[in-house]
Amino acid sequence: MAIREVTVTVGQDGADYGKRFVITRMPAIQADRWGRHCLQAAIAGGGDIPGLAEGAGLAGVAAVGLGIFGAMEPARMDALIDELMRCISVQPDPANPALRRALHDSDIEEIPTVGWLQKEAFALHVDFFKGVSQLFSLLSGLLAQPDSDLPPDTPL
């Protein structure tokens, strides 16, 4: 199965209106490493973020959300956001969507576009955790219960 990609088009008024970008999800091992580095940077920054657990990987980052970056020392935050932004390429010619190239700083002219692209890239990497977060909570609760004498195939 191919790594997931999404194409996004800037809809905000301004110089970036209509520009198209492709966001490619990091491979799973890289994404997990990136998530752990985000958590470690936030913890090292002294951020008091509810639900932040060191070593939780990308699932932990998803649980905390974009606010995690506010708890980091600026240089570490910049490096982690730069890594996220490397997942974005630009489609410079809307008539030829197969043509794309790495994102350059000069491709984005409006500051709100930068934040919007960061949000879209972050969402691509963590949104699938939102759908299973209830399952994680249920599973954690079940694992925390003491062993019972019920056979394993007994419906709960």
MIPA-204224 format. One record per atom (N, C-alpha, C): residue in three letters; x, y, z. Coordinates in pm, 1 decimal, always signed. Layout:
residues N
[atom "ALA" [X Y Z]]
...
END
This chain:
residues 156
[atom "MET" [+84.4 -117.4 +0.0]]
[atom "MET" [+0.0 +0.0 +0.0]]
[atom "MET" [+89.1 +124.0 +0.0]]
[atom "ALA" [+54.5 +222.8 -79.2]]
[atom "ALA" [+132.9 +344.8 -91.0]]
[atom "ALA" [+113.3 +433.7 +31.2]]
[atom "ILE" [+212.1 +516.2 +56.9]]
[atom "ILE" [+201.8 +613.2 +164.0]]
[atom "ILE" [+96.0 +715.8 +124.2]]
[atom "ARG" [+13.7 +753.7 +219.3]]
[atom "ARG" [-99.2 +842.5 +192.0]]
[atom "ARG" [-51.9 +983.8 +157.2]]
[atom "GLU" [-119.9 +1042.3 +60.7]]
[atom "GLU" [-95.2 +1179.9 +19.7]]
[atom "GLU" [-228.6 +1251.9 +7.1]]
[atom "VAL" [-226.4 +1381.6 +33.3]]
[atom "VAL" [-342.7 +1465.0 +8.4]]
[atom "VAL" [-297.4 +1589.2 -67.8]]
[atom "THR" [-382.6 +1634.0 -156.5]]
[atom "THR" [-357.5 +1758.8 -228.0]]
[atom "THR" [-449.3 +1863.9 -168.8]]
[atom "VAL" [-391.0 +1977.3 -132.7]]
[atom "VAL" [-468.6 +2085.9 -73.9]]
[atom "VAL" [-451.0 +2211.3 -159.0]]
[atom "THR" [-554.4 +2290.3 -164.3]]
[atom "THR" [-552.6 +2413.9 -240.3]]
[atom "THR" [-583.4 +2529.1 -146.4]]
[atom "VAL" [-502.2 +2633.1 -150.6]]
[atom "VAL" [-522.4 +2748.8 -63.7]]
[atom "VAL" [-652.5 +2817.5 -102.4]]
[atom "GLY" [-740.4 +2832.0 -5.4]]
[atom "GLY" [-869.0 +2895.5 -30.3]]
[atom "GLY" [-881.0 +3034.2 +30.1]]
[atom "GLN" [-780.8 +3073.7 +110.5]]
[atom "GLN" [-784.7 +3206.1 +171.4]]
[atom "GLN" [-748.4 +3311.6 +68.2]]
[atom "ASP" [-814.8 +3426.5 +76.3]]
[atom "ASP" [-782.0 +3537.3 -12.1]]
[atom "ASP" [-637.9 +3581.4 +11.0]]
[atom "GLY" [-576.6 +3628.8 -94.3]]
[atom "GLY" [-440.4 +3680.1 -84.4]]
[atom "GLY" [-353.0 +3624.6 -194.6]]
[atom "ALA" [-224.6 +3648.7 -181.4]]
[atom "ALA" [-128.8 +3612.5 -285.9]]
[atom "ALA" [-117.7 +3461.2 -307.0]]
[atom "ASP" [-153.2 +3382.2 -206.0]]
[atom "ASP" [-140.8 +3236.6 -218.2]]
[atom "ASP" [-268.4 +3169.0 -268.1]]
[atom "TYR" [-375.3 +3246.2 -286.6]]
[atom "TYR" [-502.7 +3188.0 -327.2]]
[atom "TYR" [-486.3 +3100.3 -452.2]]
[atom "GLY" [-537.2 +2976.9 -442.0]]
[atom "GLY" [-536.5 +2884.3 -555.0]]
[atom "GLY" [-410.9 +2800.0 -567.1]]
[atom "LYS" [-307.7 +2829.2 -489.0]]
[atom "LYS" [-185.8 +2748.0 -496.7]]
[atom "LYS" [-215.9 +2608.0 -444.9]]
[atom "ARG" [-153.6 +2508.5 -508.9]]
[atom "ARG" [-177.9 +2367.8 -474.4]]
[atom "ARG" [-51.6 +2306.8 -414.3]]
[atom "PHE" [-73.5 +2230.8 -308.2]]
[atom "PHE" [+35.6 +2164.2 -238.7]]
[atom "PHE" [-2.1 +2017.7 -217.8]]
[atom "VAL" [+97.6 +1931.6 -217.6]]
[atom "VAL" [+77.4 +1789.9 -189.7]]
[atom "VAL" [+149.0 +1759.4 -58.5]]
[atom "ILE" [+74.7 +1700.1 +33.3]]
[atom "ILE" [+131.7 +1661.9 +162.5]]
[atom "ILE" [+140.1 +1509.7 +164.7]]
[atom "THR" [+258.9 +1458.7 +189.4]]
[atom "THR" [+284.1 +1314.4 +191.8]]
[atom "THR" [+314.2 +1272.1 +334.8]]
[atom "ARG" [+239.6 +1173.9 +382.5]]
[atom "ARG" [+261.9 +1126.7 +518.9]]
[atom "ARG" [+398.6 +1059.4 +529.6]]
[atom "MET" [+465.0 +1083.7 +641.8]]
[atom "MET" [+594.3 +1019.5 +668.5]]
[atom "MET" [+574.3 +868.7 +679.0]]
[atom "PRO" [+676.8 +790.8 +645.3]]
[atom "PRO" [+668.7 +647.7 +673.3]]
[atom "PRO" [+648.6 +626.3 +823.8]]
[atom "ALA" [+586.5 +516.6 +861.4]]
[atom "ALA" [+546.1 +492.8 +1000.2]]
[atom "ALA" [+661.5 +504.5 +1099.8]]
[atom "ILE" [+775.2 +448.2 +1069.5]]
[atom "ILE" [+887.3 +452.5 +1164.6]]
[atom "ILE" [+936.6 +595.5 +1181.4]]
[atom "GLN" [+947.6 +669.8 +1072.3]]
[atom "GLN" [+989.9 +809.1 +1080.2]]
[atom "GLN" [+887.1 +891.8 +1157.7]]
[atom "ALA" [+759.0 +868.5 +1131.7]]
[atom "ALA" [+653.2 +943.9 +1199.6]]
[atom "ALA" [+653.1 +915.3 +1349.6]]
[atom "ASP" [+674.6 +790.2 +1387.2]]
[atom "ASP" [+679.0 +756.0 +1528.7]]
[atom "ASP" [+798.2 +824.2 +1595.1]]
[atom "ARG" [+913.0 +822.7 +1529.9]]
[atom "ARG" [+1032.8 +888.2 +1582.0]]
[atom "ARG" [+1006.9 +1038.9 +1596.7]]
[atom "TRP" [+945.8 +1098.6 +1493.8]]
[atom "TRP" [+914.2 +1241.2 +1498.1]]
[atom "TRP" [+820.6 +1270.6 +1615.7]]
[atom "GLY" [+721.3 +1184.8 +1634.8]]
[atom "GLY" [+627.8 +1202.9 +1745.7]]
[atom "GLY" [+696.3 +1194.8 +1880.9]]
[atom "ARG" [+785.4 +1096.9 +1897.0]]
[atom "ARG" [+858.8 +1084.2 +2023.1]]
[atom "ARG" [+947.9 +1205.9 +2046.6]]
[atom "HIS" [+1010.2 +1256.4 +1940.5]]
[atom "HIS" [+1095.0 +1374.5 +1954.7]]
[atom "HIS" [+1011.4 +1496.3 +1993.4]]
[atom "CYS" [+891.0 +1507.5 +1938.7]]
[atom "CYS" [+801.1 +1616.4 +1978.0]]
[atom "CYS" [+767.7 +1608.1 +2126.2]]
[atom "LEU" [+733.6 +1489.0 +2172.3]]
[atom "LEU" [+699.1 +1471.8 +2313.4]]
[atom "LEU" [+818.7 +1502.3 +2402.6]]
[atom "GLN" [+935.0 +1452.2 +2366.8]]
[atom "GLN" [+1054.3 +1476.4 +2447.8]]
[atom "GLN" [+1088.9 +1625.1 +2452.1]]
[atom "ALA" [+1074.1 +1693.9 +2338.9]]
[atom "ALA" [+1103.6 +1837.3 +2334.4]]
[atom "ALA" [+1005.5 +1915.6 +2421.3]]
[atom "ALA" [+877.9 +1876.8 +2419.8]]
[atom "ALA" [+778.8 +1945.8 +2502.1]]
[atom "ALA" [+804.8 +1921.6 +2649.9]]
[atom "ILE" [+839.0 +1799.4 +2685.2]]
[atom "ILE" [+867.5 +1767.6 +2825.4]]
[atom "ILE" [+993.3 +1841.4 +2870.8]]
[atom "ALA" [+1096.9 +1841.2 +2787.5]]
[atom "ALA" [+1221.4 +1911.1 +2821.0]]
[atom "ALA" [+1198.4 +2061.3 +2834.0]]
[atom "GLY" [+1101.9 +2114.0 +2759.0]]
[atom "GLY" [+1069.5 +2255.5 +2766.1]]
[atom "GLY" [+990.1 +2292.2 +2890.1]]
[atom "GLY" [+954.2 +2192.9 +2968.4]]
[atom "GLY" [+882.2 +2218.1 +3092.8]]
[atom "GLY" [+734.3 +2243.3 +3074.1]]
[atom "GLY" [+684.1 +2213.8 +2957.2]]
[atom "GLY" [+542.5 +2237.1 +2931.2]]
[atom "GLY" [+455.7 +2146.7 +3014.9]]
[atom "ASP" [+356.2 +2205.5 +3080.7]]
[atom "ASP" [+260.7 +2127.0 +3158.8]]
[atom "ASP" [+139.0 +2103.7 +3070.7]]
[atom "ILE" [+144.5 +1995.3 +2993.0]]
[atom "ILE" [+38.1 +1966.6 +2898.0]]
[atom "ILE" [-33.9 +1840.4 +2943.9]]
[atom "PRO" [-163.2 +1851.0 +2976.0]]
[atom "PRO" [-237.1 +1731.5 +3018.3]]
[atom "PRO" [-233.2 +1623.5 +2911.0]]
[atom "GLY" [-211.0 +1501.1 +2952.5]]
[atom "GLY" [-210.4 +1388.8 +2859.8]]
[atom "GLY" [-76.2 +1363.9 +2794.3]]
[atom "LEU" [+24.3 +1444.3 +2828.0]]
[atom "LEU" [+155.8 +1428.7 +2766.8]]
[atom "LEU" [+232.0 +1317.9 +2837.4]]
[atom "ALA" [+267.5 +1214.6 +2761.5]]
[atom "ALA" [+340.2 +1101.7 +2818.1]]
[atom "ALA" [+464.5 +1075.4 +2735.0]]
[atom "GLU" [+581.6 +1085.7 +2796.9]]
[atom "GLU" [+706.0 +1064.3 +2725.3]]
[atom "GLU" [+709.5 +923.9 +2664.9]]
[atom "GLY" [+754.0 +914.1 +2541.1]]
[atom "GLY" [+765.4 +785.7 +2474.4]]
[atom "GLY" [+637.6 +738.9 +2407.6]]
[atom "ALA" [+531.8 +818.9 +2410.9]]
[atom "ALA" [+404.4 +777.0 +2353.8]]
[atom "ALA" [+403.7 +782.4 +2201.8]]
[atom "GLY" [+503.9 +842.4 +2141.9]]
[atom "GLY" [+512.1 +847.5 +1996.8]]
[atom "GLY" [+404.2 +933.6 +1934.6]]
[atom "LEU" [+369.8 +900.7 +1813.1]]
[atom "LEU" [+275.4 +981.9 +1737.2]]
[atom "LEU" [+136.9 +983.9 +1800.9]]
[atom "ALA" [+98.5 +876.1 +1866.7]]
[atom "ALA" [-31.5 +873.9 +1934.9]]
[atom "ALA" [-35.9 +979.1 +2044.6]]
[atom "GLY" [+73.5 +996.4 +2115.0]]
[atom "GLY" [+80.2 +1098.3 +2219.2]]
[atom "GLY" [+71.6 +1238.4 +2162.4]]
[atom "VAL" [+137.1 +1260.2 +2050.3]]
[atom "VAL" [+130.5 +1390.4 +1985.2]]
[atom "VAL" [-12.7 +1417.7 +1939.5]]
[atom "ALA" [-79.4 +1317.4 +1886.7]]
[atom "ALA" [-217.8 +1333.8 +1841.5]]
[atom "ALA" [-308.0 +1370.8 +1958.4]]
[atom "ALA" [-285.4 +1307.6 +2073.4]]
[atom "ALA" [-368.7 +1334.3 +2190.1]]
[atom "ALA" [-353.4 +1477.9 +2238.1]]
[atom "VAL" [-233.5 +1532.5 +2225.1]]
[atom "VAL" [-205.7 +1666.9 +2273.3]]
[atom "VAL" [-243.4 +1772.6 +2170.5]]
[atom "GLY" [-217.5 +1745.0 +2042.7]]
[atom "GLY" [-250.5 +1840.1 +1937.0]]
[atom "GLY" [-139.2 +1939.3 +1909.6]]
[atom "LEU" [-170.1 +2037.2 +1825.6]]
[atom "LEU" [-70.2 +2135.6 +1783.5]]
[atom "LEU" [-13.4 +2217.0 +1899.2]]
[atom "GLY" [-84.7 +2224.7 +2009.6]]
[atom "GLY" [-36.7 +2299.1 +2125.7]]
[atom "GLY" [+94.3 +2247.8 +2179.7]]
[atom "ILE" [+131.6 +2128.1 +2141.8]]
[atom "ILE" [+256.1 +2069.8 +2189.4]]
[atom "ILE" [+376.6 +2156.6 +2151.0]]
[atom "PHE" [+369.5 +2223.3 +2038.5]]
[atom "PHE" [+483.4 +2301.9 +1992.6]]
[atom "PHE" [+507.4 +2424.4 +2080.1]]
[atom "GLY" [+404.8 +2474.5 +2144.8]]
[atom "GLY" [+419.5 +2590.4 +2231.9]]
[atom "GLY" [+498.4 +2560.6 +2357.8]]
[atom "ALA" [+515.5 +2434.8 +2391.4]]
[atom "ALA" [+587.1 +2397.2 +2512.2]]
[atom "ALA" [+735.3 +2372.2 +2485.8]]
[atom "MET" [+779.4 +2391.3 +2363.1]]
[atom "MET" [+916.9 +2356.2 +2325.8]]
[atom "MET" [+1008.9 +2477.1 +2322.6]]
[atom "GLU" [+1136.5 +2448.9 +2340.8]]
[atom "GLU" [+1240.5 +2549.1 +2320.4]]
[atom "GLU" [+1240.0 +2583.4 +2171.0]]
[atom "PRO" [+1250.4 +2709.7 +2134.5]]
[atom "PRO" [+1231.5 +2750.9 +1994.3]]
[atom "PRO" [+1315.5 +2675.5 +1890.4]]
[atom "ALA" [+1441.2 +2647.9 +1918.3]]
[atom "ALA" [+1524.4 +2579.2 +1818.3]]
[atom "ALA" [+1474.5 +2437.2 +1792.5]]
[atom "ARG" [+1432.9 +2367.2 +1897.4]]
[atom "ARG" [+1380.0 +2231.4 +1879.1]]
[atom "ARG" [+1246.4 +2235.0 +1807.4]]
[atom "MET" [+1163.2 +2334.1 +1842.8]]
[atom "MET" [+1034.4 +2349.4 +1776.3]]
[atom "MET" [+1056.4 +2373.5 +1626.8]]
[atom "ASP" [+1147.5 +2463.8 +1592.8]]
[atom "ASP" [+1173.7 +2493.4 +1452.2]]
[atom "ASP" [+1220.0 +2369.5 +1376.1]]
[atom "ALA" [+1309.2 +2290.8 +1437.2]]
[atom "ALA" [+1359.5 +2170.8 +1370.3]]
[atom "ALA" [+1247.5 +2069.9 +1345.8]]
[atom "LEU" [+1159.8 +2052.5 +1443.2]]
[atom "LEU" [+1050.5 +1956.2 +1428.3]]
[atom "LEU" [+946.7 +2004.4 +1327.7]]
[atom "ILE" [+917.9 +2133.6 +1327.8]]
[atom "ILE" [+824.0 +2187.1 +1228.6]]
[atom "ILE" [+886.6 +2181.3 +1089.1]]
[atom "ASP" [+1018.1 +2207.6 +1079.8]]
[atom "ASP" [+1085.6 +2196.2 +949.7]]
[atom "ASP" [+1074.1 +2054.1 +894.7]]
[atom "GLU" [+1088.7 +1954.9 +982.8]]
[atom "GLU" [+1075.4 +1815.7 +938.4]]
[atom "GLU" [+933.6 +1789.2 +888.4]]
[atom "LEU" [+835.2 +1843.1 +957.0]]
[atom "LEU" [+696.6 +1828.0 +913.6]]
[atom "LEU" [+675.6 +1896.4 +777.8]]
[atom "MET" [+732.4 +2013.9 +760.7]]
[atom "MET" [+715.1 +2089.2 +636.1]]
[atom "MET" [+784.8 +2021.7 +517.2]]
[atom "ARG" [+883.9 +1938.2 +543.4]]
[atom "ARG" [+948.8 +1864.5 +433.6]]
[atom "ARG" [+854.9 +1761.8 +370.6]]
[atom "CYS" [+741.3 +1738.1 +432.4]]
[atom "CYS" [+640.9 +1647.1 +377.1]]
[atom "CYS" [+556.1 +1716.4 +270.8]]
[atom "ILE" [+578.4 +1845.5 +251.9]]
[atom "ILE" [+495.1 +1924.1 +160.3]]
[atom "ILE" [+572.6 +1954.2 +33.0]]
[atom "SER" [+507.9 +1928.1 -78.8]]
[atom "SER" [+562.7 +1967.9 -208.7]]
[atom "SER" [+461.5 +2060.8 -274.8]]
[atom "VAL" [+505.9 +2130.0 -377.5]]
[atom "VAL" [+419.5 +2226.0 -444.9]]
[atom "VAL" [+390.7 +2177.7 -586.0]]
[atom "GLN" [+270.1 +2205.0 -632.7]]
[atom "GLN" [+233.5 +2179.9 -772.0]]
[atom "GLN" [+233.4 +2316.6 -841.4]]
[atom "PRO" [+344.8 +2353.6 -904.4]]
[atom "PRO" [+355.1 +2489.2 -958.9]]
[atom "PRO" [+266.3 +2515.9 -1079.4]]
[atom "ASP" [+222.8 +2410.8 -1148.7]]
[atom "ASP" [+140.7 +2428.7 -1268.2]]
[atom "ASP" [+9.4 +2352.9 -1250.9]]
[atom "PRO" [-99.9 +2424.3 -1219.1]]
[atom "PRO" [-228.4 +2356.4 -1197.4]]
[atom "PRO" [-273.4 +2273.5 -1317.4]]
[atom "ALA" [-228.1 +2308.9 -1436.8]]
[atom "ALA" [-267.4 +2234.1 -1556.6]]
[atom "ALA" [-192.0 +2102.0 -1567.4]]
[atom "ASN" [-85.6 +2085.9 -1489.4]]
[atom "ASN" [-5.1 +1964.2 -1492.9]]
[atom "ASN" [+15.8 +1914.7 -1348.9]]
[atom "PRO" [-85.4 +1850.0 -1289.2]]
[atom "PRO" [-75.3 +1807.8 -1149.1]]
[atom "PRO" [+32.6 +1703.3 -1123.1]]
[atom "ALA" [+79.5 +1636.3 -1226.9]]
[atom "ALA" [+186.3 +1537.7 -1207.2]]
[atom "ALA" [+319.7 +1605.8 -1177.9]]
[atom "LEU" [+331.2 +1732.1 -1214.5]]
[atom "LEU" [+454.1 +1806.8 -1191.0]]
[atom "LEU" [+451.5 +1863.1 -1049.9]]
[atom "ARG" [+550.4 +1826.5 -971.9]]
[atom "ARG" [+563.1 +1881.2 -837.4]]
[atom "ARG" [+709.5 +1886.6 -799.2]]
[atom "ARG" [+738.1 +1972.3 -704.6]]
[atom "ARG" [+875.5 +1988.3 -657.6]]
[atom "ARG" [+873.7 +2020.5 -509.5]]
[atom "ALA" [+990.4 +2011.2 -448.6]]
[atom "ALA" [+1001.8 +2041.1 -306.1]]
[atom "ALA" [+958.5 +2184.6 -278.6]]
[atom "LEU" [+902.7 +2204.7 -163.0]]
[atom "LEU" [+855.5 +2336.2 -121.1]]
[atom "LEU" [+975.2 +2425.7 -91.2]]
[atom "HIS" [+973.6 +2547.4 -145.1]]
[atom "HIS" [+1074.4 +2649.4 -114.5]]
[atom "HIS" [+1007.7 +2758.7 -32.6]]
[atom "ASP" [+1084.3 +2828.4 +47.5]]
[atom "ASP" [+1028.5 +2937.7 +127.2]]
[atom "ASP" [+955.4 +3039.2 +40.3]]
[atom "SER" [+1004.3 +3061.8 -80.0]]
[atom "SER" [+944.2 +3162.8 -167.5]]
[atom "SER" [+810.1 +3119.0 -227.2]]
[atom "ASP" [+772.1 +2992.8 -209.1]]
[atom "ASP" [+643.5 +2944.7 -261.9]]
[atom "ASP" [+525.0 +2998.5 -183.4]]
[atom "ILE" [+549.7 +3039.6 -60.2]]
[atom "ILE" [+442.2 +3087.4 +26.1]]
[atom "ILE" [+464.3 +3235.9 +51.6]]
[atom "GLU" [+360.9 +3315.3 +19.9]]
[atom "GLU" [+372.9 +3460.1 +34.5]]
[atom "GLU" [+297.5 +3515.5 +154.5]]
[atom "GLU" [+202.8 +3440.8 +205.4]]
[atom "GLU" [+118.1 +3488.9 +314.6]]
[atom "GLU" [+145.5 +3408.9 +442.4]]
[atom "ILE" [+163.5 +3478.5 +554.0]]
[atom "ILE" [+189.9 +3411.3 +681.9]]
[atom "ILE" [+77.7 +3314.8 +719.9]]
[atom "PRO" [-50.2 +3349.9 +702.7]]
[atom "PRO" [-155.4 +3253.0 +738.0]]
[atom "PRO" [-145.2 +3121.5 +660.2]]
[atom "THR" [-91.6 +3127.0 +537.9]]
[atom "THR" [-76.0 +3004.3 +458.9]]
[atom "THR" [+22.4 +2909.5 +526.1]]
[atom "VAL" [+126.8 +2964.9 +587.2]]
[atom "VAL" [+225.8 +2881.4 +656.3]]
[atom "VAL" [+157.7 +2801.4 +767.4]]
[atom "GLY" [+83.7 +2870.0 +852.4]]
[atom "GLY" [+14.2 +2802.0 +962.0]]
[atom "GLY" [-88.8 +2702.5 +912.8]]
[atom "TRP" [-159.8 +2738.2 +806.3]]
[atom "TRP" [-260.2 +2647.6 +749.6]]
[atom "TRP" [-194.1 +2520.2 +697.2]]
[atom "LEU" [-81.5 +2534.3 +626.0]]
[atom "LEU" [-11.4 +2415.6 +574.8]]
[atom "LEU" [+42.5 +2330.1 +688.3]]
[atom "GLN" [+94.2 +2392.7 +793.0]]
[atom "GLN" [+141.6 +2316.2 +908.9]]
[atom "GLN" [+26.5 +2237.7 +971.0]]
[atom "LYS" [-87.6 +2301.6 +984.3]]
[atom "LYS" [-205.8 +2235.2 +1041.3]]
[atom "LYS" [-248.9 +2116.9 +954.1]]
[atom "GLU" [-248.6 +2137.1 +821.6]]
[atom "GLU" [-288.5 +2029.5 +730.1]]
[atom "GLU" [-190.2 +1913.0 +735.1]]
[atom "ALA" [-61.1 +1943.1 +740.5]]
[atom "ALA" [+40.1 +1836.4 +747.4]]
[atom "ALA" [+29.7 +1762.0 +880.2]]
[atom "PHE" [+11.1 +1835.3 +988.6]]
[atom "PHE" [-5.0 +1773.4 +1119.9]]
[atom "PHE" [-126.2 +1681.8 +1119.9]]
[atom "ALA" [-236.8 +1731.6 +1065.4]]
[atom "ALA" [-360.7 +1652.9 +1062.1]]
[atom "ALA" [-341.9 +1523.1 +984.2]]
[atom "LEU" [-271.4 +1529.2 +873.3]]
[atom "LEU" [-249.5 +1408.1 +793.5]]
[atom "LEU" [-175.5 +1303.0 +875.2]]
[atom "HIS" [-85.5 +1346.6 +959.7]]
[atom "HIS" [-4.9 +1252.1 +1037.3]]
[atom "HIS" [-74.8 +1199.7 +1161.2]]
[atom "VAL" [-171.1 +1273.2 +1216.5]]
[atom "VAL" [-229.0 +1230.1 +1343.7]]
[atom "VAL" [-379.4 +1206.2 +1342.1]]
[atom "ASP" [-450.5 +1247.3 +1238.2]]
[atom "ASP" [-596.4 +1234.6 +1239.5]]
[atom "ASP" [-646.7 +1091.9 +1256.7]]
[atom "PHE" [-572.4 +994.6 +1206.4]]
[atom "PHE" [-622.1 +858.0 +1219.0]]
[atom "PHE" [-623.9 +812.0 +1363.5]]
[atom "PHE" [-546.3 +878.2 +1452.2]]
[atom "PHE" [-549.8 +842.3 +1593.4]]
[atom "PHE" [-679.2 +887.7 +1659.4]]
[atom "LYS" [-737.8 +996.4 +1609.6]]
[atom "LYS" [-860.9 +1046.1 +1669.5]]
[atom "LYS" [-972.0 +942.1 +1659.9]]
[atom "GLY" [-976.9 +869.4 +1550.3]]
[atom "GLY" [-1080.0 +769.0 +1531.3]]
[atom "GLY" [-1063.8 +648.0 +1621.3]]
[atom "VAL" [-941.1 +622.0 +1663.3]]
[atom "VAL" [-918.2 +504.6 +1746.8]]
[atom "VAL" [-890.9 +542.0 +1891.8]]
[atom "SER" [-895.9 +671.3 +1926.3]]
[atom "SER" [-864.1 +711.0 +2063.4]]
[atom "SER" [-960.9 +648.8 +2163.9]]
[atom "GLN" [-1088.8 +636.0 +2125.7]]
[atom "GLN" [-1184.1 +572.3 +2216.4]]
[atom "GLN" [-1147.5 +425.9 +2237.3]]
[atom "LEU" [-1099.1 +361.5 +2132.5]]
[atom "LEU" [-1057.2 +222.6 +2144.4]]
[atom "LEU" [-938.8 +211.4 +2240.0]]
[atom "PHE" [-842.0 +306.2 +2229.4]]
[atom "PHE" [-727.3 +305.0 +2320.0]]
[atom "PHE" [-773.4 +321.5 +2463.8]]
[atom "SER" [-870.1 +412.2 +2487.6]]
[atom "SER" [-920.5 +434.4 +2623.2]]
[atom "SER" [-988.1 +309.1 +2676.8]]
[atom "LEU" [-1070.7 +245.7 +2594.8]]
[atom "LEU" [-1138.9 +123.2 +2635.7]]
[atom "LEU" [-1038.3 +12.8 +2664.6]]
[atom "LEU" [-942.0 -3.7 +2576.3]]
[atom "LEU" [-840.3 -106.7 +2593.9]]
[atom "LEU" [-758.9 -82.3 +2719.8]]
[atom "SER" [-722.3 +43.4 +2745.9]]
[atom "SER" [-647.1 +76.0 +2867.6]]
[atom "SER" [-727.4 +39.7 +2991.4]]
[atom "GLY" [-856.9 +70.6 +2987.6]]
[atom "GLY" [-943.5 +37.7 +3100.4]]
[atom "GLY" [-953.5 -111.8 +3122.8]]
[atom "LEU" [-966.5 -186.5 +3016.1]]
[atom "LEU" [-975.6 -332.4 +3028.3]]
[atom "LEU" [-845.9 -392.1 +3080.2]]
[atom "LEU" [-733.5 -339.3 +3032.6]]
[atom "LEU" [-604.7 -391.7 +3077.5]]
[atom "LEU" [-576.5 -357.2 +3222.5]]
[atom "ALA" [-634.9 -249.3 +3271.6]]
[atom "ALA" [-613.1 -207.8 +3410.4]]
[atom "ALA" [-696.7 -288.2 +3508.5]]
[atom "GLN" [-799.1 -359.1 +3460.7]]
[atom "GLN" [-884.3 -437.8 +3549.0]]
[atom "GLN" [-810.2 -562.8 +3593.8]]
[atom "PRO" [-838.0 -605.1 +3718.2]]
[atom "PRO" [-774.7 -729.5 +3765.0]]
[atom "PRO" [-823.8 -848.8 +3684.0]]
[atom "ASP" [-742.8 -951.2 +3680.0]]
[atom "ASP" [-780.9 -1073.7 +3607.9]]
[atom "ASP" [-910.2 -1130.4 +3666.5]]
[atom "SER" [-989.8 -1187.2 +3581.4]]
[atom "SER" [-1114.3 -1249.1 +3626.9]]
[atom "SER" [-1109.1 -1397.2 +3593.2]]
[atom "ASP" [-1210.4 -1466.8 +3641.4]]
[atom "ASP" [-1218.4 -1609.1 +3614.2]]
[atom "ASP" [-1298.1 -1639.2 +3489.0]]
[atom "LEU" [-1335.1 -1534.5 +3413.8]]
[atom "LEU" [-1413.9 -1555.5 +3293.6]]
[atom "LEU" [-1326.2 -1615.3 +3184.1]]
[atom "PRO" [-1382.8 -1710.1 +3105.6]]
[atom "PRO" [-1307.4 -1763.2 +2995.5]]
[atom "PRO" [-1281.4 -1652.6 +2891.1]]
[atom "PRO" [-1172.8 -1662.2 +2813.8]]
[atom "PRO" [-1137.0 -1557.1 +2719.7]]
[atom "PRO" [-1242.7 -1526.1 +2614.3]]
[atom "ASP" [-1329.2 -1621.4 +2581.5]]
[atom "ASP" [-1427.8 -1598.0 +2475.7]]
[atom "ASP" [-1561.2 -1546.6 +2530.0]]
[atom "THR" [-1568.2 -1513.4 +2658.6]]
[atom "THR" [-1691.3 -1462.3 +2718.5]]
[atom "THR" [-1714.6 -1320.1 +2669.6]]
[atom "PRO" [-1832.4 -1290.1 +2610.8]]
[atom "PRO" [-1859.6 -1151.9 +2568.9]]
[atom "PRO" [-1869.8 -1060.4 +2689.9]]
[atom "LEU" [-1817.8 -938.1 +2674.5]]
[atom "LEU" [-1823.1 -840.7 +2785.4]]
[atom "LEU" [-1938.8 -749.1 +2770.1]]
END
